[in-house]
Amino acid sequence: MRPILWDGWVVDYYDALAYLRREKTWFEVKHKKIRFLVDTGALRTIVPRGLLEGINPLNIREVHAQGICDRPARFMLSHLGIALAIDDKHVVSIHGVLIPLEDEVEKKLKEVLSAHGVDAILGLISMDELHVVIDEKTKKPKLMPLMIL
């Protein structure tokens, strides 16, 4: 199966909040275009520290996660804006993402990502928060209505 790659953005936490409140336009917010590897096996989105120059996350706490290296590694759980362009609109959400704290983990993550020509991993929580699914035919992001069960 071929990897699914989507273009999107990481967005400064405070600017994403202002954008969602309609206090700023898309062109006024600090954001950086990146390419995501869509990984439905990953719960959280993982963004290398190096991508966040000029982008301010809201750091919550240090956590340990496994999957990048052969041992649990240290990450910062941070709130950050994640955005995708769908139907000519910027769909933005603020939610928790993982940012590697260890240089060795950052290096290993970059090796994995560069093998696919991407910058970050987009996990299930981001997809859920953005209300998107993978379109089965096109493999592009598709908006889904909010479901209350």
ABEGO torsion letter per residue (X at the ends): XBBBBBBBBBBBAAAAAAAAAGABBAAABBBBBBBBBBBAABABBBBBAAAABGBBBBBABBBBBBGABABBBBBBBBBBBBBBBBGGBBBBBBBBBBBBABAAAAAAAAAAAAAAGBABBBBAAAAAAAGBBBBAAAGBBBBBBBBBX
